[in-house]
Amino acid sequence: MSRISSESQWYFGWNIVAAAATLTLLTVGLRMGIGPFFLPITKSLGFSRSLLSGIIAIGMLFYGLGMPLAGYLVARFGTRFVLLLGTVIVVASVIWTVNAHAPLSFFLAFGIFLSIGLAFVSPVALTPVLSRWFVRQRGMALFFLSTGSMAGIAVVTPLFTWSIGMFGWQSTLIGYAVVFALLAIPTTLFVVREDAPEQADLPPSRQIAATTDRPTSAESRATAPSLTLREAMATRPFWKITLGLFACGYSMNLLGTHGVPMLVDHGFDATTSSLGIGMIGLVAIFSTLILGRISDILPRKHILSAIFFVRGLGFIGLLIAGTQWQLYTVAAVGGIVWAGSVALSSAILADVYGVRLVGVLYGTSYLGHQIGGMISSWLGGWGYETFGTHWLAFGSAAVFLFIAGGVALILPRQGYCLPARQAAA
């Protein structure tokens, strides 16, 4: 594959971005679109809300545990291998899920194996490839990956609601698996490439300068960040980013699992509820185009902080919305900042620690995202059954988001990397 010969020539990296966004739409669409399945599954299988919430919660944990494993396998065997393996696991798990009737069998199929399969086809497996293909526009590329997540919420959640009403939740899952395989396999085989140009998306003038000014091997070794994975994980920025991802996972998975049931409990019908949740993702699709461009211009930590603060206000708004126009207004405003926290976190990790560690660091840090999702997925069901209110779960999500917004403001500046001797500082 040839390098860029001019500024106007189409850069193949954007094809990979489109493929990654499509795969993310499918994986996040199911992981964040559990809400429409929640009540039908409890009625069909006779599960209590607490039981199903517990299964989903543990599934969120295994989704997170699968992230570092996915990052390790990508580094060892390549992105294509991991994506194809994940696709096989997803399809097999869906077939097992629709034939599972006992809690243990459903837990293994839907809670564990499906979660691991989705983790293998998640943004964690795709972020290292995009980070190699993009330098100058890394923020924009990773934001487009978030666009896939938001499209999953906007498109898949209402689609699941319609399909479940027409065909039932089992047929809907089978249809999802078929579409997933038909899109994931050719996309992985024919679009995803790991052999990025040496200077990635830098314009020709900067490629020449970078080549001319490139330090010698000795100089490179002297100036390159010397942090190992263990040393990087011992630094404060890593845990600050992990805390933000915890709040992100806590809030996003709470909304994905209990958003529709919460709105139904507050008097909205299922269609209105799913459209309200879907509107968040729909607005977020367009907001990512703006936020992505801004993230390559302004300090990323400031944008990340604003996202967390406004999202926290949005959760309070969803709780007090009493009419359709109030629901849709809160959803539209919240959608503006719904995307981007994961993209910005991964971009900041690359800025701070370098591209070499971003895959495994992102996968490890993302475990915090799923621990948050595990807790909120369980708390949403247990809290409502125990106290008869959703304020415990959704109110706590707002609090965590406010805390994460404050912590984001004290993240290190872009381009900063701690030397190994300061790892414990």
Secondary structure as the mmCIF struct_conf table of DSSP 4:
data_model
#
loop_
_struct_conf.conf_type_id
_struct_conf.id
_struct_conf.beg_label_comp_id
_struct_conf.beg_label_asym_id
_struct_conf.beg_label_seq_id
_struct_conf.end_label_comp_id
_struct_conf.end_label_asym_id
_struct_conf.end_label_seq_id
BEND BEND1 SER A 6 SER A 6
TURN_TY1_P TURN_TY1_P1 GLU A 7 SER A 8
BEND BEND2 GLN A 9 GLN A 9
HELX_LH_PP_P HELX_LH_PP_P1 TRP A 10 TYR A 11
TURN_TY1_P TURN_TY1_P2 PHE A 12 PHE A 12
HELX_RH_AL_P HELX_RH_AL_P1 GLY A 13 ARG A 31
BEND BEND3 MET A 32 MET A 32
HELX_RH_AL_P HELX_RH_AL_P2 GLY A 35 LEU A 45
HELX_RH_AL_P HELX_RH_AL_P3 ARG A 49 PHE A 77
HELX_RH_AL_P HELX_RH_AL_P4 THR A 79 VAL A 98
TURN_TY1_P TURN_TY1_P3 ASN A 99 ASN A 99
BEND BEND4 ALA A 102 ALA A 102
HELX_RH_AL_P HELX_RH_AL_P5 PRO A 103 PHE A 106
HELX_RH_PI_P HELX_RH_PI_P1 PHE A 107 PHE A 113
HELX_RH_AL_P HELX_RH_AL_P6 LEU A 114 PHE A 120
TURN_TY1_P TURN_TY1_P4 VAL A 121 VAL A 121
BEND BEND5 SER A 122 SER A 122
HELX_RH_AL_P HELX_RH_AL_P7 PRO A 123 TRP A 133
BEND BEND6 VAL A 135 VAL A 135
TURN_TY1_P TURN_TY1_P5 ARG A 136 GLN A 137
HELX_RH_AL_P HELX_RH_AL_P8 ARG A 138 ALA A 151
HELX_RH_PI_P HELX_RH_PI_P2 GLY A 152 VAL A 156
HELX_RH_AL_P HELX_RH_AL_P9 THR A 157 PHE A 167
HELX_RH_AL_P HELX_RH_AL_P10 TRP A 169 PHE A 190
TURN_TY1_P TURN_TY1_P6 VAL A 191 VAL A 191
TURN_TY1_P TURN_TY1_P7 GLU A 198 ASP A 201
HELX_RH_AL_P HELX_RH_AL_P11 PRO A 204 THR A 212
TURN_TY1_P TURN_TY1_P8 ASP A 213 ASP A 213
HELX_LH_PP_P HELX_LH_PP_P2 ARG A 214 THR A 216
HELX_RH_AL_P HELX_RH_AL_P12 SER A 217 THR A 223
BEND BEND7 ALA A 224 ALA A 224
HELX_RH_AL_P HELX_RH_AL_P13 LEU A 229 MET A 233
TURN_TY1_P TURN_TY1_P9 ALA A 234 ALA A 234
BEND BEND8 THR A 235 THR A 235
HELX_RH_AL_P HELX_RH_AL_P14 ARG A 236 ASP A 265
TURN_TY1_P TURN_TY1_P10 HIS A 266 GLY A 267
HELX_RH_AL_P HELX_RH_AL_P15 ALA A 270 SER A 295
TURN_TY1_P TURN_TY1_P11 ASP A 296 ILE A 297
BEND BEND9 LEU A 298 LEU A 298
HELX_RH_AL_P HELX_RH_AL_P16 ARG A 300 ILE A 320
BEND BEND10 THR A 323 THR A 323
HELX_RH_AL_P HELX_RH_AL_P17 GLN A 324 ILE A 336
TURN_TY1_P TURN_TY1_P12 VAL A 337 TRP A 338
BEND BEND11 ALA A 339 ALA A 339
HELX_RH_AL_P HELX_RH_AL_P18 SER A 341 TYR A 353
HELX_RH_AL_P HELX_RH_AL_P19 VAL A 355 PHE A 387
BEND BEND12 GLY A 388 GLY A 388
BEND BEND13 HIS A 390 HIS A 390
HELX_RH_AL_P HELX_RH_AL_P20 TRP A 391 ALA A 408
TURN_TY1_P TURN_TY1_P13 LEU A 409 ILE A 410
BEND BEND14 LEU A 411 LEU A 411
HELX_LH_PP_P HELX_LH_PP_P3 PRO A 412 ARG A 413
TURN_TY1_P TURN_TY1_P14 GLN A 414 GLY A 415
HELX_RH_3T_P HELX_RH_3T_P1 ALA A 420 GLN A 422
TURN_TY1_P TURN_TY1_P15 ALA A 423 ALA A 424
#
